[in-house]
Amino acid sequence: MGLLRRPAWYERKKSYIQAAGTLDIVYLFSCVGDRLWSFALGFFISSLGGLAWVGLGQLIDSGVKLVMLPIVGSFMDRCGRHKAVHTLGK
């Protein structure tokens, strides 16, 4: 009864697998940070003037997304995805 050996492809792809795992962890922290910031911002705005300000902030946020996302989507459709990601990532 010997130890289980890893497949040969694992040794070739080890750095890729580790990088993908690291990227997943970084994405998780980014998402959690974004949610915490949104949650804290609601408390901060509500302490300034009540829930009406929170509703106004959410309305503005949704309006900006409603206007900007179709513009960004049509830009990405016009040019290649690789060029669009490099342009929007700057």
C-alpha positions, 0 to 999 in steps of 0.5 A: 500500500503505497501513497497515491501519486499525483498524475503527470499532468499535475506536475506540468500544470502546478504553477497554473493551478496555484495561480488560479487558486490565488486568483480565486482568493483575491477575487473573493477578497475583492467581492467581500470588500466591495460588499462591506463598503456598500454596507458601511456606506448605507450606515454612513448615509443613514446617519447623515439624514435618514433612509431617504438619503440611502434610497437616493444613493441607491437610485443614483447608483442604479441610474448610472449603471442603467446608462453606462452598462449598455454603452460599455457593452456596445463598445466591447461589441465593436472592438475585440474583447482583448482590446476592450479589456485593456482599454477599460482596465487602464 
